[in-house]
Amino acid sequence: MSLLIDRIGELVTNDGPARTRAALVVEDGRVAWVGSQGEAPAADERLDADGKAVVPGFVDSHAHLVFAGDRAAEFAARMGGRPYTGGGIMTTVTATRAAGDDVLRSNTRRLVGEARRQGTTTIEIKSGYGLTTEDEARSLRIAREFSDETTFLGAHVNPGGDDYVGLVTGPMLDAALPYAKWIDVFCDRGAFTGEQARTILAAGVAKGLRPRIHANQLAPGPGVQIAVELKAASADHCTHLSNEDVDALASSETVATLLPGAEFSTRSPFPDARRLLDAGVTVALATDCNPGSSYTSSMPFCIALAVREMGLTPAEALWAATAGGAAALRRGDIGHLRVGDRADLLVLDAPSHLHLAYRPGVPLVEHVLQHGVKQ
């Protein structure tokens, strides 16, 4: 079946300037034709965009969705002045270990659906709230039911020093392998040291997993440099960067994935996205959806924050939330609407992509298409 989407007021393809008065044809789940309104080939079905904007589906390349419970009381305490340290992760670990598979699956399904309704068509899902061999494998098995982009994050917090590093790089890693594509580690103050992070990522790479890293969120540290050294797909957070860190990212293919929901929820300084872009770094935006430090599944909200607080233009923020996220997942088939790309796209209830940042909090996603099928 083929589908013609026509009378598009503004079409953002991330492949050249936005088009006006445009049309797009989808066939077999892929973009088959892009051009001007009135020049499109015939198709089996038609969707009238009625002058509204069409943009690529959002690519959320950093999310923690397999968990139980919440940490609303922790959030309230932060709003009352308590600083964020990351220590509350163990609260979620306790709840997650105690929950049955059906509870974890239901919560993950709820969050994936919530994200999809807000325009996310690809989402990465991490483990990291099990921290035992059995519970990490269970979390990844459930995550794989909802996404092919799954990440082993047994190295989320360190409850047992070097002995725990041995567990993560040994039995836990082996148990994760059937369900994981990526390996991640939280390399920061109070989590894993640079040496431990390098050891964990190298072990995962040796077993065929691809590296990414939580880096430089809470304080300056070695995380970004390790990401570049190991050719990680992304260094995520990047809140506290030295000039050397920025230069290293700019001279590499490692994407700086920024997570403004975390800064919003923890009252921390926002990363300077303008500094990174001006240096030539590839920037992605993601939600960091998790129950402790960024309990949002909304990419439009993160776009608005990036424009308001991080120095991005609306067009740059949209690119970071689509093509940037695709780059952070090393995906060439999503995040754009070029001929041959997967037909993951959004019809906005607005005439332009500018409204995503201009009207924060308003549900502007009218239609979501995944593989060319309306969701």
N, C-alpha and C positions, 0 to 999 in steps of 0.2 A: 504494500500500500504506500502511496505517496500523499504528501500533505503540502498544500500551498498556504503559507502565511503571507497575506498581502495587506495593503494599506497600512504599512508600518510607518509611523511618524518619524521615528529615529531608530536606526539599527546599529547597534554597537557590536562589531565582530572581533575586536582586538586584532584586526588585520588591516591597518590603515584607518583613515578618518571615518567617523560615524557617517552613515548614509541617511538621507532623508527621503521620504516618499519611496520606500524600499519594499522589497518582497524577498521571500526565502522559500525554497522547496526542500522538503525532507523526504528521503526515500530509504527504506530499509534501516531506519534508525540513524541515518547519517545525513549531514547537510549535502544536498545534491546540486544546489544552484543558489546563487546570491546575485541580486541585481536590482534594477529599477522597477517600481510599480508599473504594471501594465505590460511588461516585457517577459514575464515569467512563463515557462512552459506549463502545459496542462498538468493537472494532478487529480488524484482520485477524490481527495477531500480538500476543503478550504476552511481556513480560520481567518476571519476578518479582524485585524488588529485595531481597526477604527481609529487610526491616527496615534496609537499609543506606542510606547518605546518597547523594543525587544533587545535583550542583553543576554550574554552567556549565563548559564546557571552558575551559582556560587560554588566554589571549591574550598571546603573547610578542611584544611590540612593539619589541624591540631585539635583533637577533642578527646575527652575522657568520659565515656558514656556508660561504661559497665560498672555500676556501683549501686549501693542501697543506702537509704537514709538521706538526710540533708544536714547542713550546718548553718541554718538560719541564725541560731543563737551566736555562733562565732562571727557572722557578718554583723549582727547588731553590736557586738562588743567592739569590733573594729570601728564601726561608725561612732562609737563612744570614746574612741581614742586608743584602743589597744593595737599595737603594730602587728602586721602580718609577718609570720616567721616560717610558714610552711608546716609547722608542727601538727596542725589539725588533720593532716592526711591520715594519721593513724586512727582517728575517730571513724573515718569512712572505711578504713581497712577492717576494723572490728565489725561494723555493720554489714559490710560486703561478705565477709567470711561466714557470717551467721545466716545470710539470706539463701533461700533456695534458688535453683536455676530459674524457675518460673518468675520469681520476683525480679531477678536481674534481667531476664529476657524482656519482661513487660516494661520495665523502666527504660531499657535501651530502645525498645520499639517506640515508646512514647516520645523520647527525645529525638530520634531519627525522624519521626513524623512531624514533630514540631519544627525541626530544622527544614524539612522539605517544604512545608507550607510557607516558610519564609524565603524560599528560593534556593536552598542548598541541594544540589543534585549529586555531589560527590562529597563524602565525609570520611575522614580518617578516624579510626577508633583505637585507643590505647588500652592496654591492661594497666596494672599498677596499683590496684586496690585489693589484691589478693595477698601477694608477697609470701606465699608458700608455693611449692611446686604444683600442687593440685589446684589451688585457687587461681593461680596465674594461667594455667592451661585452660581451666574452666572459663575464665573471663574471655580469653582469646577465642575459644570455641564459640561462645555466644556472640562475640563481636563479629566473627566471620559470617554469621547468619545475615548480617546487615550491611557488610562492606567488604570489598576485596582489599581495602587499604587498612590493614591491621598492624598494630605495633606492639611489640613486646617491651613493656616498661616495668619489668621486675625491679629495676634499679630506680624506683621512685623515691623512696626513703631508705635509709640504711639502719635496720634494727639490730644488726649483729656484726659490724665491723668487717674485717677481712674475711672472716668465716662466711659472712653473708655474700660477699663478692664471689667466693668460691662456689656457693650454691647457685647464684645467678648465672655464672659462666659455665656451670656443669649441668646438674640434673634439671634445673628449672629451664635453662635454655633448650635442652633437648626436648623437654615436654612442650615447649612453646612452638617449636619448629613447624609442626604440621599446620598451624593456624596463623602464623605471623609472616608478614612480608618485610617488616622493618624492625630495627632494634633502637631503643632510645635510652637515655640516662639523664637523670637530674643532676647536673654538675653545677653545684652552687654551694654557698655558705650553709652549713648544717645538713647537707645532703651527701653527695659523693665528691671526693677529691678529683683533681685532674688525673692523677695516676690511676685511680680506681676507674674513672670514666673511660680512659683510654683502654684499659684492660678489658672492660665489659664490652665496649663497642668492637674491639678487635676480635673478641671471641665470637660475637655474633656474625661479623663479616666472614670469619673463617668457616662458619656453618652455612653461609649463603644468604644471611639477612643483610638488609641495606641500612646504613647508619643515619640517624638524625639525633639531635641533642637539645635538651633544655639548657640554655646557656645564659649566664650573666643577667638573671632576673633580679636577684636580691642584692647582689654586690658585684663589683669587678672580679674577674676570675679568668681561668684558662679555657673556659668552655668553647668560646668562639674559635680560638686558635686550634683547639683539638678538632673541632668540626672541619675546619679548612684542611688541616693535616691529613685527616682520614677521608677527605672528599665526601663528607656528609651531604645529604641532599638539602638539609636545612639546619640552621641554628635558630632556636625558637626562644622568644622573649626579647633578648638583645636590648635590655633596658640600660645597662651600665657598660658602655663601650669606650675603650681608649681609641686614640687615633690609629694605633697599630691594629686594633681589631677591625676598624672600618676599612683600613687599607687591605688587610688580609681578605676580608669578604669581597671587596671590590675586585681583587685579582684572582678570584676563585669562581667556581660555579655553585657554591653554597648559597642558598637563599636565606635571607634574614626574614623569618616569619614573626610578625609583630602581633601581639595579643592584647589589644586595648581594653577588652573586657576585664582583664586581670588588674590593670592599673585602676580602672574605674572602681572595681569592687574592693580593692585593697588600699585605696587612696595613696597610691605610689606614684612617682614621677612617670610620665608617659615617655616612651622611646621617641627619639628625634628622627622620624622617618624622612624629613626633608634632608637632613645631613647625609643619610644613607643613600637616598636617590641621587643627590648631587655628586656623590662620590662614585656613582656607577654601580651600586649594589642592587641586586634584584630583591625586591621586597614583596612579601606576601602578607595578607591579613587572614587571621583565623580567630575562632571564638574562644578557644581554650575551655570549652564547655566542661565544667566540673562542679561538684557540689560545694567546694570550699572557697575558691578564689575567683571564679568567673562563671556563675551559674546562669549563663545565657546561651541559647542556641541560635541567636539572631545575627546573621551576617550583615543585614542592613544597619543594625545598631552599631556594629563594629565599624562599618563604613562611615557612619555619622561621627563616631568618636575620632576616627583617624583624620577626618577633615577638620573637626573642631579643635583637636588637641595635639595632633602629631604633624601638622604642616603639609598634608597631602591635599591636592586638588580633588574635586569629586571624580574626575576622570581617572586620576592616578589611584584613588582608593578603589574604584570599581575594578581597574586592571589588577590591582594587588589581590582583590577578593576573588578573582576569576583566573586569569592567566598566571598571576603570581602564585596562587595556591596550586595550580597545575604544575608549575615549575618546581615547587617544593615537594611534589609527589613524583617528579620526573615523568610526567604524563604529557604527551604531545597531542592527544586526541580530545582533550577537554579544555575548558577555559577560553576557547575561541569558537567562532562560528565561521570557519573557512570550509570550503568544499572538501569533503572527506572526513571532517571532524564528526565526533559523536554529537547528535542533535539534542544536547542538553541546553535548554534555553528558557527564558522567562519573558512573559508578556507583562509589563508593568501597567498599573492603573494610573499612568502618568504619561505626559508627552515626551519626557526626557529622563535620562539617567540622573540628571542633576537633582531630581526630587528625592532620590534615596537619602542624600545627606540633608537636603533642604527641608524635608518633612519627617524628622526622626520620630519613631514610635507609631507611625501610621502604616497600616498593612497595605503596602503598595503592590505586592505580587499578586496579579490577577490569575495568571495561568502558569503552571510549571510543567514543562515537557522534559521527560527523561527518555533517551533513545527515541525521541520523536513522538512519544506517547504521553498524552495529557494525564497528569496524576490527580 
